[in-house]
Amino acid sequence: MENRTSALALQIFIGTADERLLKPHAFYQVHRITGKTVTTPSMERMINGTKVLEIPLEPKSHMRVVIDCVGILKLRNADIELRNGETDIGRKNTRVRLVFRVHIPQSGGHLMSLQVASHPIECSQRSAQELPAVERQDLDQCSVLGGQQMVLTGQNFTSDSKVIFSEKTQGEEKKRNIIAADNLKPFQSTLIYTPATGYETYMCLLSPDLKMTGDAMTCFF
């Protein structure tokens, strides 16, 4: 949102992830987070039955905000079924997207709406416990000659966890190689040692028990 001289309101709500047509999720809604560590002001609104979180975008902050006040709340199945007539199918739909929308005033009293959605977010507690999660790595760059070791610290690493090195070239992802991790103890917060490669890469960690999709991997540069 560059070159704006007046404030706008950024609207955030929880949308579906498994349907082609993005729409508000029936079983999840946005939740306003407050506390000493939250720095961004926000306000809850109900728009056509959907809870929306509004965050001001100000020219003085270059129309940028830190999204630290947004949570995802799981609604009770019984309440949703009584209100909207939803069925048990919704109980299995645990993937959501964060949807960001802004309305920009135009000449003649019209509005131009811009909207973007996040990658799918898995809200199932079981899946979250199974996913490997990288919390820290001791290297964020290495020599082009390679030969260095990287130490990864995280959770839910298993003895079968793999590290995928891949390289992006002109918008395309090309998988280069998959390297087995060393010194792992199943289901513990342990260290992963893997040799750093000799080309520009970003790295993804995944568990082979899960589907090898972008949603199941933890990636960092």
GROMACS elastic network, one bead per residue, 0.5 to 0.9 nm:
[ bonds ]
;  ai    aj funct       b0    kb
    1     4     6  0.66704   500
    1    57     6  0.88122   500
    1    62     6  0.79129   500
    1    63     6  0.58556   500
    1    64     6  0.78174   500
    2     5     6  0.89900   500
    2    59     6  0.86968   500
    2    62     6  0.71075   500
    2    63     6  0.69724   500
    3    59     6  0.83738   500
    3    62     6  0.84438   500
    3    63     6  0.89244   500
    4     7     6  0.75956   500
    4     8     6  0.88991   500
    4    58     6  0.86877   500
    4    59     6  0.63499   500
    4    62     6  0.82446   500
    4    63     6  0.75784   500
    5    58     6  0.84325   500
    5    59     6  0.58175   500
    5    60     6  0.88922   500
    6    57     6  0.87459   500
    6    58     6  0.70846   500
    6    59     6  0.63325   500
    7    56     6  0.69240   500
    7    57     6  0.55110   500
    7    59     6  0.62087   500
    7    63     6  0.77892   500
    8    55     6  0.85434   500
    8    56     6  0.59897   500
    8    57     6  0.50643   500
    8    58     6  0.68262   500
    8    59     6  0.88793   500
    8    63     6  0.81990   500
    8   102     6  0.72109   500
    8   103     6  0.74267   500
    8   104     6  0.72034   500
    9    54     6  0.59915   500
    9    55     6  0.56360   500
    9    57     6  0.57687   500
    9    58     6  0.87495   500
    9   101     6  0.85800   500
    9   102     6  0.62193   500
    9   103     6  0.74039   500
    9   104     6  0.89722   500
   10    53     6  0.80129   500
   10    54     6  0.54536   500
   10    55     6  0.50289   500
   10    56     6  0.60787   500
   10    57     6  0.65134   500
   10   100     6  0.68227   500
   10   101     6  0.59089   500
   10   102     6  0.50176   500
   10   103     6  0.79773   500
   11    52     6  0.62059   500
   11    53     6  0.55896   500
   11    55     6  0.65507   500
   11    56     6  0.88870   500
   11    99     6  0.80261   500
   11   100     6  0.57424   500
   11   101     6  0.50169   500
   11   102     6  0.60542   500
   11   103     6  0.87078   500
   12    30     6  0.74597   500
   12    51     6  0.88015   500
   12    52     6  0.56053   500
   12    53     6  0.50731   500
   12    54     6  0.64278   500
   12    55     6  0.81188   500
   12    70     6  0.82715   500
   12    98     6  0.68668   500
   12    99     6  0.55067   500
   12   101     6  0.63901   500
   12   102     6  0.89187   500
   13    24     6  0.71920   500
   13    25     6  0.87807   500
   13    29     6  0.67518   500
   13    30     6  0.54369   500
   13    31     6  0.88862   500
   13    50     6  0.76851   500
   13    51     6  0.66609   500
   13    52     6  0.50018   500
   13    53     6  0.64682   500
   13    97     6  0.85124   500
   13    98     6  0.61198   500
   13    99     6  0.53633   500
   13   100     6  0.69607   500
   13   101     6  0.85638   500
   14    23     6  0.84322   500
   14    24     6  0.58502   500
   14    25     6  0.59384   500
   14    28     6  0.65664   500
   14    29     6  0.53462   500
   14    30     6  0.56338   500
   14    50     6  0.87946   500
   14    51     6  0.84445   500
   14    52     6  0.82347   500
   14    72     6  0.74489   500
   14    96     6  0.65537   500
   14    97     6  0.58681   500
   14    98     6  0.50616   500
   14    99     6  0.59784   500
   15    22     6  0.63050   500
   15    23     6  0.52996   500
   15    26     6  0.85157   500
   15    28     6  0.81886   500
   15    29     6  0.82494   500
   15    96     6  0.57099   500
   15    97     6  0.50624   500
   15    98     6  0.61751   500
   15    99     6  0.61147   500
   15   117     6  0.81293   500
   16    19     6  0.65059   500
   16    20     6  0.89128   500
   16    21     6  0.82623   500
   16    22     6  0.57701   500
   16    23     6  0.57298   500
   16    24     6  0.60501   500
   16    26     6  0.82832   500
   16    93     6  0.86120   500
   16    95     6  0.69897   500
   16    97     6  0.59569   500
   16    98     6  0.87437   500
   16   120     6  0.84946   500
   17    20     6  0.80295   500
   17    21     6  0.89451   500
   17    22     6  0.71439   500
   17    23     6  0.87628   500
   17    25     6  0.85409   500
   17    93     6  0.87319   500
   17    94     6  0.88323   500
   17    95     6  0.56394   500
   17    97     6  0.56160   500
   17   119     6  0.82121   500
   17   120     6  0.56742   500
   17   121     6  0.79723   500
   18    21     6  0.88065   500
   18    22     6  0.85936   500
   18    93     6  0.78740   500
   18    95     6  0.70044   500
   18    96     6  0.78999   500
   18   120     6  0.84072   500
   19    22     6  0.64974   500
   19    23     6  0.84348   500
   22    25     6  0.88432   500
   22    97     6  0.89234   500
   22    99     6  0.89768   500
   22   117     6  0.87458   500
   24    28     6  0.84619   500
   24    29     6  0.81248   500
   24    50     6  0.68775   500
   24    99     6  0.88310   500
   25    28     6  0.56170   500
   25    29     6  0.69266   500
   25    50     6  0.87555   500
   25    96     6  0.71903   500
   25    97     6  0.87509   500
   26    29     6  0.77751   500
   26    75     6  0.84329   500
   26    80     6  0.71551   500
   26    84     6  0.82618   500
   26    86     6  0.79822   500
   26    90     6  0.76161   500
   27    73     6  0.85801   500
   27    74     6  0.61384   500
   27    75     6  0.53857   500
   27    76     6  0.74924   500
   27    77     6  0.70340   500
   27    80     6  0.68396   500
   27    90     6  0.69760   500
   27    91     6  0.77875   500
   27    93     6  0.82302   500
   27    94     6  0.83560   500
   28    72     6  0.66679   500
   28    73     6  0.55685   500
   28    75     6  0.57052   500
   28    94     6  0.85310   500
   28    96     6  0.78353   500
   29    50     6  0.76751   500
   29    51     6  0.63915   500
   29    52     6  0.82191   500
   29    71     6  0.85369   500
   29    72     6  0.59389   500
   29    73     6  0.53390   500
   29    74     6  0.67466   500
   29    75     6  0.73218   500
   30    44     6  0.88448   500
   30    50     6  0.89961   500
   30    51     6  0.64068   500
   30    52     6  0.65964   500
   30    53     6  0.68688   500
   30    70     6  0.67342   500
   30    71     6  0.58438   500
   30    73     6  0.60406   500
   30    98     6  0.85056   500
   31    44     6  0.82424   500
   31    51     6  0.83154   500
   31    52     6  0.86195   500
   31    53     6  0.76559   500
   31    69     6  0.82590   500
   31    70     6  0.59398   500
   31    72     6  0.54986   500
   31    73     6  0.57658   500
   32    42     6  0.74003   500
   32    43     6  0.76009   500
   32    44     6  0.69798   500
   32    53     6  0.69620   500
   32    69     6  0.58519   500
   32    70     6  0.54239   500
   32    71     6  0.61547   500
   32    72     6  0.86250   500
   33    38     6  0.73640   500
   33    42     6  0.88168   500
   33    68     6  0.76409   500
   33    70     6  0.56386   500
   33    71     6  0.61715   500
   34    37     6  0.78968   500
   34    38     6  0.58884   500
   34    39     6  0.87723   500
   34    41     6  0.88191   500
   34    69     6  0.64349   500
   34    70     6  0.89874   500
   35    38     6  0.54504   500
   35    39     6  0.85603   500
   35    69     6  0.89147   500
   36    39     6  0.77108   500
   37    68     6  0.84222   500
   38    41     6  0.80728   500
   38    68     6  0.58703   500
   38    69     6  0.60450   500
   39    66     6  0.77449   500
   39    67     6  0.88466   500
   39    68     6  0.70253   500
   39    69     6  0.77663   500
   40    55     6  0.75921   500
   40    56     6  0.88273   500
   40    65     6  0.71645   500
   40    66     6  0.64516   500
   40    67     6  0.69869   500
   40    68     6  0.65394   500
   40    69     6  0.63660   500
   41    54     6  0.87353   500
   41    55     6  0.64120   500
   41    56     6  0.75607   500
   41    69     6  0.76353   500
   42    53     6  0.65143   500
   42    54     6  0.55087   500
   42    56     6  0.72848   500
   42    69     6  0.72348   500
   42    70     6  0.89295   500
   43    52     6  0.83144   500
   43    53     6  0.56476   500
   43    54     6  0.51876   500
   43    55     6  0.67472   500
   44    51     6  0.68314   500
   44    52     6  0.57619   500
   44    54     6  0.62771   500
   45    50     6  0.81659   500
   45    51     6  0.57356   500
   45    52     6  0.51235   500
   45    53     6  0.62395   500
   45    54     6  0.72941   500
   46    49     6  0.58183   500
   46    50     6  0.54053   500
   46    52     6  0.59550   500
   46    53     6  0.87302   500
   47    50     6  0.52021   500
   47    51     6  0.64080   500
   47    52     6  0.67913   500
   48    51     6  0.84714   500
   53    70     6  0.77862   500
   55    65     6  0.80974   500
   55    67     6  0.87920   500
   56    63     6  0.85398   500
   56    65     6  0.81545   500
   57    60     6  0.88493   500
   57    61     6  0.76099   500
   57    62     6  0.80905   500
   57    64     6  0.63176   500
   57    65     6  0.68254   500
   58    61     6  0.55102   500
   58    62     6  0.65648   500
   58    64     6  0.73858   500
   58    65     6  0.86126   500
   59    63     6  0.51557   500
   59    64     6  0.83365   500
   60    63     6  0.72863   500
   61    64     6  0.58264   500
   61    65     6  0.75717   500
   62    65     6  0.87181   500
   65    68     6  0.89472   500
   66    69     6  0.83878   500
   67    70     6  0.65692   500
   68    71     6  0.85998   500
   72    98     6  0.88737   500
   72   123     6  0.84569   500
   74    77     6  0.87132   500
   74   123     6  0.85199   500
   75    78     6  0.87085   500
   75    79     6  0.75041   500
   75    80     6  0.72029   500
   76    79     6  0.54767   500
   76    80     6  0.65304   500
   76    81     6  0.88445   500
   77    80     6  0.52789   500
   77    81     6  0.61800   500
   77    82     6  0.86904   500
   77    86     6  0.85138   500
   77    87     6  0.89221   500
   77    88     6  0.83871   500
   77    90     6  0.83386   500
   77    91     6  0.71854   500
   78    81     6  0.52079   500
   78    82     6  0.62557   500
   78    83     6  0.86603   500
   79    82     6  0.52651   500
   79    83     6  0.61793   500
   79    84     6  0.85717   500
   80    83     6  0.50990   500
   80    84     6  0.57952   500
   80    85     6  0.71098   500
   80    86     6  0.64579   500
   81    84     6  0.55161   500
   81    87     6  0.64237   500
   81    88     6  0.85746   500
   82    85     6  0.56767   500
   82    86     6  0.76587   500
   83    86     6  0.80158   500
   86    89     6  0.77965   500
   86    90     6  0.68206   500
   87    90     6  0.61110   500
   87    91     6  0.78751   500
   88    91     6  0.52834   500
   88    92     6  0.74588   500
   89    92     6  0.58047   500
   89    93     6  0.69940   500
   90    93     6  0.50646   500
   90    94     6  0.80143   500
   91    94     6  0.72194   500
   92    95     6  0.87985   500
   93    96     6  0.82090   500
   94   121     6  0.82960   500
   94   122     6  0.60464   500
   94   123     6  0.52949   500
   94   124     6  0.58220   500
   95   120     6  0.60720   500
   95   121     6  0.54419   500
   95   123     6  0.60108   500
   95   124     6  0.78930   500
   96   118     6  0.88573   500
   96   119     6  0.84974   500
   96   120     6  0.55356   500
   96   121     6  0.51786   500
   96   122     6  0.66429   500
   96   123     6  0.73250   500
   97   117     6  0.61319   500
   97   118     6  0.53663   500
   97   119     6  0.61986   500
   97   120     6  0.50339   500
   97   121     6  0.58501   500
   97   122     6  0.89184   500
   98   116     6  0.85648   500
   98   117     6  0.56217   500
   98   118     6  0.52289   500
   98   119     6  0.78674   500
   98   120     6  0.80853   500
   98   121     6  0.80743   500
   99   115     6  0.71190   500
   99   116     6  0.59698   500
   99   118     6  0.64509   500
  100   114     6  0.82516   500
  100   115     6  0.55941   500
  100   116     6  0.53790   500
  100   117     6  0.60725   500
  100   118     6  0.82101   500
  101   113     6  0.69251   500
  101   114     6  0.56334   500
  101   116     6  0.66125   500
  101   117     6  0.86598   500
  102   112     6  0.82932   500
  102   113     6  0.57073   500
  102   114     6  0.54207   500
  102   115     6  0.66049   500
  103   111     6  0.59916   500
  103   112     6  0.56233   500
  103   114     6  0.65232   500
  103   115     6  0.88657   500
  104   110     6  0.85349   500
  104   111     6  0.54355   500
  104   112     6  0.50310   500
  104   113     6  0.61738   500
  104   114     6  0.79194   500
  105   108     6  0.88873   500
  105   109     6  0.67985   500
  105   110     6  0.60798   500
  105   112     6  0.63835   500
  105   113     6  0.88261   500
  106   109     6  0.60107   500
  106   110     6  0.50494   500
  106   111     6  0.54088   500
  106   112     6  0.66610   500
  107   110     6  0.62322   500
  107   111     6  0.83882   500
  108   111     6  0.89995   500
  117   120     6  0.86798   500
  118   121     6  0.80384   500
  119   215     6  0.78475   500
  120   215     6  0.69749   500
  121   215     6  0.78381   500
  122   125     6  0.84736   500
  122   127     6  0.72349   500
  122   128     6  0.72846   500
  122   215     6  0.83201   500
  123   126     6  0.88026   500
  123   127     6  0.77965   500
  123   128     6  0.73631   500
  124   127     6  0.53626   500
  124   128     6  0.62699   500
  124   129     6  0.87826   500
  125   128     6  0.50967   500
  125   129     6  0.62673   500
  125   130     6  0.87892   500
  126   129     6  0.52931   500
  126   130     6  0.64882   500
  126   131     6  0.89386   500
  127   130     6  0.51216   500
  127   131     6  0.62144   500
  128   131     6  0.54019   500
  128   132     6  0.84521   500
  129   132     6  0.80542   500
  129   155     6  0.89138   500
  129   156     6  0.70241   500
  130   156     6  0.62421   500
  130   157     6  0.87714   500
  130   187     6  0.87768   500
  130   207     6  0.84404   500
  130   209     6  0.89141   500
  130   210     6  0.86516   500
  131   155     6  0.83305   500
  131   156     6  0.62768   500
  131   157     6  0.81791   500
  131   206     6  0.75709   500
  131   207     6  0.70206   500
  131   210     6  0.81245   500
  131   216     6  0.69647   500
  131   217     6  0.78805   500
  131   218     6  0.84325   500
  132   154     6  0.73863   500
  132   155     6  0.58218   500
  132   157     6  0.53882   500
  132   158     6  0.80798   500
  132   161     6  0.80827   500
  132   205     6  0.70614   500
  132   206     6  0.63271   500
  132   207     6  0.65657   500
  132   216     6  0.85702   500
  132   217     6  0.77119   500
  132   218     6  0.70888   500
  133   153     6  0.86418   500
  133   154     6  0.54456   500
  133   155     6  0.52510   500
  133   156     6  0.65313   500
  133   157     6  0.76679   500
  133   205     6  0.78633   500
  133   206     6  0.86693   500
  133   217     6  0.85055   500
  133   218     6  0.61861   500
  134   137     6  0.76775   500
  134   152     6  0.67105   500
  134   153     6  0.60727   500
  134   155     6  0.67282   500
  134   157     6  0.89856   500
  134   205     6  0.75963   500
  134   218     6  0.66199   500
  134   219     6  0.82442   500
  134   220     6  0.86444   500
  135   152     6  0.76300   500
  135   153     6  0.57496   500
  135   155     6  0.76269   500
  136   151     6  0.83398   500
  136   152     6  0.59215   500
  136   153     6  0.51791   500
  136   154     6  0.67081   500
  137   140     6  0.73295   500
  137   150     6  0.69085   500
  137   151     6  0.56443   500
  137   153     6  0.62205   500
  137   154     6  0.88470   500
  138   150     6  0.62237   500
  138   151     6  0.56614   500
  138   152     6  0.69062   500
  138   153     6  0.86822   500
  139   142     6  0.71344   500
  139   149     6  0.84355   500
  139   150     6  0.59618   500
  139   151     6  0.75470   500
  139   152     6  0.88460   500
  140   150     6  0.89192   500
  140   220     6  0.89596   500
  140   221     6  0.67767   500
  141   200     6  0.88376   500
  141   221     6  0.85148   500
  142   145     6  0.82218   500
  142   146     6  0.66996   500
  142   147     6  0.87652   500
  142   148     6  0.70776   500
  142   196     6  0.71417   500
  142   197     6  0.82999   500
  142   198     6  0.81137   500
  142   200     6  0.88705   500
  143   146     6  0.54045   500
  143   147     6  0.80096   500
  143   148     6  0.78040   500
  143   196     6  0.87000   500
  143   197     6  0.86799   500
  143   198     6  0.69749   500
  143   199     6  0.85883   500
  144   197     6  0.78062   500
  144   199     6  0.57717   500
  144   200     6  0.74787   500
  145   148     6  0.88193   500
  145   197     6  0.76692   500
  145   199     6  0.77189   500
  146   149     6  0.88037   500
  146   195     6  0.77162   500
  146   196     6  0.55751   500
  146   199     6  0.74678   500
  147   195     6  0.62065   500
  147   196     6  0.60258   500
  147   197     6  0.67684   500
  147   198     6  0.73811   500
  148   194     6  0.84948   500
  148   195     6  0.56831   500
  148   196     6  0.52238   500
  148   197     6  0.78101   500
  149   193     6  0.63869   500
  149   194     6  0.57117   500
  149   196     6  0.56788   500
  150   192     6  0.77401   500
  150   193     6  0.55950   500
  150   194     6  0.55681   500
  150   195     6  0.63023   500
  150   196     6  0.63604   500
  151   191     6  0.61779   500
  151   192     6  0.55247   500
  151   194     6  0.70589   500
  152   190     6  0.81507   500
  152   191     6  0.53472   500
  152   193     6  0.66146   500
  152   194     6  0.84168   500
  153   189     6  0.69374   500
  153   190     6  0.60480   500
  153   192     6  0.66901   500
  154   157     6  0.72211   500
  154   188     6  0.84863   500
  154   189     6  0.53593   500
  154   190     6  0.64226   500
  154   191     6  0.71005   500
  154   192     6  0.85104   500
  155   187     6  0.73303   500
  155   188     6  0.62250   500
  155   190     6  0.70301   500
  156   186     6  0.76191   500
  156   188     6  0.59716   500
  156   189     6  0.64905   500
  156   190     6  0.86535   500
  156   207     6  0.89937   500
  157   160     6  0.80616   500
  157   161     6  0.61091   500
  157   184     6  0.72571   500
  157   185     6  0.75805   500
  157   186     6  0.61845   500
  157   187     6  0.55458   500
  157   188     6  0.63006   500
  157   189     6  0.68509   500
  157   190     6  0.71884   500
  157   191     6  0.86680   500
  157   192     6  0.84795   500
  157   206     6  0.88018   500
  157   207     6  0.76779   500
  158   161     6  0.52526   500
  158   162     6  0.89664   500
  158   184     6  0.67444   500
  158   185     6  0.65407   500
  158   187     6  0.54415   500
  158   188     6  0.75924   500
  158   207     6  0.73543   500
  159   162     6  0.87369   500
  159   180     6  0.89757   500
  159   181     6  0.78433   500
  159   182     6  0.84198   500
  159   183     6  0.84759   500
  159   184     6  0.55630   500
  159   185     6  0.61665   500
  159   186     6  0.52553   500
  159   187     6  0.82869   500
  160   180     6  0.76113   500
  160   181     6  0.79929   500
  160   184     6  0.87681   500
  160   186     6  0.83568   500
  160   207     6  0.67503   500
  160   208     6  0.67020   500
  160   209     6  0.83535   500
  161   180     6  0.68897   500
  161   181     6  0.65858   500
  161   184     6  0.86569   500
  161   205     6  0.73667   500
  161   206     6  0.61163   500
  161   208     6  0.64794   500
  161   209     6  0.87669   500
  162   178     6  0.65643   500
  162   179     6  0.59115   500
  162   181     6  0.58647   500
  162   204     6  0.86690   500
  162   205     6  0.61324   500
  162   206     6  0.59130   500
  162   207     6  0.64664   500
  162   208     6  0.74127   500
  163   177     6  0.86346   500
  163   178     6  0.57990   500
  163   179     6  0.53330   500
  163   180     6  0.63455   500
  163   181     6  0.67463   500
  163   194     6  0.77607   500
  163   203     6  0.70400   500
  163   204     6  0.60037   500
  163   206     6  0.66859   500
  163   207     6  0.89282   500
  164   175     6  0.74397   500
  164   176     6  0.78130   500
  164   177     6  0.62488   500
  164   179     6  0.64799   500
  164   180     6  0.88710   500
  164   202     6  0.87186   500
  164   203     6  0.58633   500
  164   204     6  0.51715   500
  164   205     6  0.61636   500
  164   206     6  0.76960   500
  165   175     6  0.65027   500
  165   176     6  0.58938   500
  165   177     6  0.57256   500
  165   178     6  0.63571   500
  165   179     6  0.79111   500
  165   196     6  0.89853   500
  165   197     6  0.80073   500
  165   201     6  0.63859   500
  165   202     6  0.63633   500
  165   204     6  0.66320   500
  165   205     6  0.89137   500
  166   173     6  0.68306   500
  166   174     6  0.56789   500
  166   176     6  0.51035   500
  166   177     6  0.71172   500
  166   178     6  0.88474   500
  166   200     6  0.86720   500
  166   201     6  0.56423   500
  166   202     6  0.60600   500
  166   203     6  0.64911   500
  166   204     6  0.80401   500
  167   172     6  0.83713   500
  167   173     6  0.60232   500
  167   174     6  0.55639   500
  167   175     6  0.66133   500
  167   176     6  0.70693   500
  167   199     6  0.80949   500
  167   200     6  0.66140   500
  167   202     6  0.64202   500
  167   203     6  0.86677   500
  168   171     6  0.62127   500
  168   172     6  0.54913   500
  168   174     6  0.62647   500
  168   175     6  0.87754   500
  168   200     6  0.86914   500
  168   201     6  0.74275   500
  168   202     6  0.81858   500
  169   172     6  0.53033   500
  169   173     6  0.65499   500
  169   174     6  0.75015   500
  170   173     6  0.85200   500
  175   178     6  0.81868   500
  179   194     6  0.72482   500
  179   195     6  0.84563   500
  180   194     6  0.77576   500
  181   184     6  0.70706   500
  181   192     6  0.57313   500
  181   193     6  0.60842   500
  181   194     6  0.60511   500
  182   191     6  0.83441   500
  182   192     6  0.59775   500
  182   193     6  0.56324   500
  182   194     6  0.71118   500
  183   190     6  0.81990   500
  183   191     6  0.71149   500
  183   192     6  0.66280   500
  183   193     6  0.73007   500
  184   187     6  0.88913   500
  184   188     6  0.81131   500
  184   190     6  0.64586   500
  184   191     6  0.68431   500
  184   192     6  0.66931   500
  185   188     6  0.59737   500
  185   189     6  0.83421   500
  185   190     6  0.68805   500
  185   191     6  0.89746   500
  186   189     6  0.87954   500
  186   190     6  0.87514   500
  187   190     6  0.85805   500
  196   199     6  0.88177   500
  197   200     6  0.79557   500
  197   201     6  0.78787   500
  198   201     6  0.86856   500
  201   221     6  0.73262   500
  202   219     6  0.72873   500
  202   220     6  0.61214   500
  203   218     6  0.82909   500
  203   219     6  0.56204   500
  203   220     6  0.57402   500
  203   221     6  0.62799   500
  204   214     6  0.89483   500
  204   217     6  0.59322   500
  204   218     6  0.53057   500
  204   220     6  0.65493   500
  204   221     6  0.87708   500
  205   216     6  0.87820   500
  205   217     6  0.55643   500
  205   218     6  0.51418   500
  205   219     6  0.64142   500
  205   220     6  0.89382   500
  206   209     6  0.86773   500
  206   210     6  0.77454   500
  206   212     6  0.74983   500
  206   216     6  0.65080   500
  206   218     6  0.65286   500
  206   219     6  0.88848   500
  207   210     6  0.58028   500
  207   211     6  0.83293   500
  207   212     6  0.81853   500
  207   216     6  0.78987   500
  207   217     6  0.77904   500
  208   211     6  0.70548   500
  208   212     6  0.71608   500
  209   212     6  0.87678   500
  210   213     6  0.83641   500
  210   216     6  0.66804   500
  211   214     6  0.89348   500
  211   215     6  0.86839   500
  211   216     6  0.66709   500
  212   215     6  0.82185   500
  212   216     6  0.65078   500
  212   217     6  0.75453   500
  213   216     6  0.55175   500
  213   217     6  0.68581   500
  214   217     6  0.54472   500
  214   218     6  0.82111   500
  214   219     6  0.86741   500
  215   218     6  0.81728   500
